[in-house]
Amino acid sequence: YNTLTRQKEEFKPLVPGQVKMYVCGMTVYDLCHIGHARMLTAFDVIYRWFAASNYDVTYVRNITDIDDKIIKRSAERGITAEALVEETIADMHADTEALGLLRPTFEPRATQHIGGMQDIISKLIHRGKAYPAPNGDVYYAVREFEGYGKLSGKTLESLRAGERIDVDPNKRDPFDFVLWKAAKPGEPQWQSPWGAGRPGWHIECSAMSCHHLGEHFDIHGGGEDLQFPHHENEIAQSEGAHGHQYVNYWMHNGFINVDGTKMSKSLGNFFTIRDVLGHFDGEVIRFFIVRSHYRSPVNFTDGILNDAKQGLTRLYTALRGLDLPASSGIDWANPYAARFKAAMDDDFGTSEAVSVLFELAGEVNKSKDLALARLLKDLGGVLGLLQRDPEAFLQGDSAEGGLSAEQ
């Protein structure tokens, strides 16, 4: 499903046999929450399926390590921004490892690409699509980009009618957004042609994706909430600077709701991955995410997590006590494997693929067929599941977990 065209399309890579994919990663100022786990796991599965489909995948997932939130949080804690960033990245890696995520091919940090950001900004100024303001900031001139709004479907007229826009006397137009922020005392800063300062958020991803994947690549992904303004602004920056299409396929995962309400710190229904790992095994959390289609909204409750735990237990139970032969690769002609593949080829349909795993587990329970059990484990492995010793998983804490928003 391509968010840009709002329809499913056949995937046609720019280079046959290769996939170049960029996903907006974490702003590292605090622990990752369970909504981040949804995004991280969804694109991990997509990465795995392309690899299982014999594509050579270059997967880039960035780290935003300079941002207003990082500066604010480090000041609150009385530590440097660099110290906060290193601590938070270590926490993120521990959490993603617990969820069974593969490391991306590249994990660039924004501060490593300041020069590339400045190059793009300079091109935009040269092409009349950006301008330095009297206060030392540099802004993108949104009305100079004809295609603005094509990803989100928003028009400038609808935005003016429906949303409050901050009035900034330094902007030529209220819709313009900042590419470069003039330095403020005590904040991290870099020299630039427009004076000392730091990059705006949106320009970071344009520079990092261009550096690792080129000016035009296959897939750009992220959470549904990034469609506007972040990804819309990325398109404007990248296509405005380079004069041609930026990305062929845009992919966005759905939200996680808590007890039917969108997860929010202000509502007190907010859980970090670390919170949930205190009550549930990381593979259970992964299974909870994987068994739903990546674009569907997902409800997050104790009961649903316990149900995921029971489901994963059923799959591991089918493998318990069996002396499996070594894997010789998946025979995609097998009827179970063929149905699994058809589900995954249809916009990464993990919910249907998981149903195939349950059917296969049922057959293994009845027949104890070692070849089918091997297939169950191998197909599970494509989704990042069922790779542990069954006994070790099943002898883990069997008590049902429980989460409370008040903890």
C-alpha positions, 0 to 999 in steps of 0.5 A, a space after each residue: 500500500 502506497 500512501 502517496 497514491 492511496 492504493 496497493 501497487 506492485 513493488 518494482 524496485 529501482 534496481 532489480 533485486 535491490 530494495 533501498 528503504 529508509 524509516 524515520 527512527 527515534 528522537 533519543 530524549 526518553 525511553 521508547 514507548 509501546 507505540 514506537 515498538 509497533 513502528 520498529 517491529 512493523 518495519 523489521 518484519 518488512 525488512 525480513 520479508 524482503 530479505 526472505 524474498 531474496 532481495 538485497 536490502 539496504 535498510 536505513 533507520 535514523 537517530 535524531 540526536 539534536 532536537 528541542 526535546 533533547 535540549 530541554 530534557 538534558 537541561 532538566 536533568 543537568 547533563 549534556 545533550 551528548 550524555 543524554 543521547 548516549 544513555 537513551 540510545 543504549 536503552 533503545 538498543 536494549 529494548 529493540 534487542 528484547 523485541 527481537 529486532 534486527 539492526 538496520 543496515 545503517 543507523 545514522 545520527 543527525 549530527 553526523 550529517 550537518 554538512 549534507 543538510 547545509 548542502 541541501 539548504 544551499 540548493 534550495 536557496 539557489 533554486 528560490 525555494 528557501 530564504 534566510 530570514 533577518 533573525 538568522 533562521 532559514 525557512 522553506 518557502 512552501 508556496 514555491 513547491 507546486 506539489 506540497 500536500 500530495 502525500 497527506 492530501 492537505 491543501 494550504 487552503 484547508 490548512 488555513 481554514 482548519 488549523 491555527 498557524 503560529 504567526 512568525 514575523 520572520 517568515 514570508 508566509 505562515 506556512 513556511 517551515 524552518 530548515 536552519 535555526 539560529 544559535 541560542 546561548 547554551 545550545 549545541 551549534 554548528 557554523 553555517 553560511 547563514 551563521 552559527 545554528 543547528 538544523 530543523 527537524 525535517 531537513 535531517 531525514 532528507 540529508 541522511 536518506 540521500 547520503 545512504 540511499 541516493 536522491 531517489 530510492 524505493 521505500 520511505 516509512 514511519 508512523 502514521 503521525 509522520 505523514 504531515 508535516 514531517 514526510 510532506 516537508 521531506 518531499 518538498 525539501 528533497 524534490 525542491 532541491 534535486 528537481 525529481 521524485 524523492 521516493 516511489 513508495 511511502 509506507 505508514 503503520 497504524 497507531 496503538 490505542 490503550 483501552 480504545 483511546 489513543 495512547 497519550 502521556 497527557 491521558 496517563 495511558 502511556 507505557 514504555 517498552 521497558 514498562 511492558 517488558 517488566 510484565 511480559 516476555 519480549 517475544 510476546 510483545 512482538 507476537 502481539 504486534 505481528 499478529 495484526 496488519 501493520 496498517 491497522 490500529 491496534 488496541 493495547 490492554 492486559 487481556 490482549 497481551 495475555 491472549 497473545 501470550 497464550 497464542 505464542 504458547 500454543 505455537 511453542 507447545 507444538 514444537 515441544 519435545 521434537 528433535 527437529 532436523 536441520 533447516 534446509 530452507 523453506 520449500 515455498 511449494 508446500 501448501 502451508 508455505 505457499 499460503 504464508 507467502 501469498 499473505 506476506 506478498 499481499 502488503 505484508 499480511 502478517 495476520 493471515 500469515 500467523 493464521 497459517 502458523 496456527 493451522 500448521 501447529 495444529 497439524 504438527 500436534 496431531 501428526 508429530 511430523 518433523 518436516 512440518 514442525 521444521 517448516 513451522 519453526 522456519 516460517 515463524 523465523 521469517 517473522 522473528 518468532 519461534 527461534 528459542 528452545 520451546 522448553 525455555 520459553 514454556 518454562 518462563 513465568 507462566 503467571 499472567 502479566 498485568 499493567 496499570 497506567 498508575 504504576 
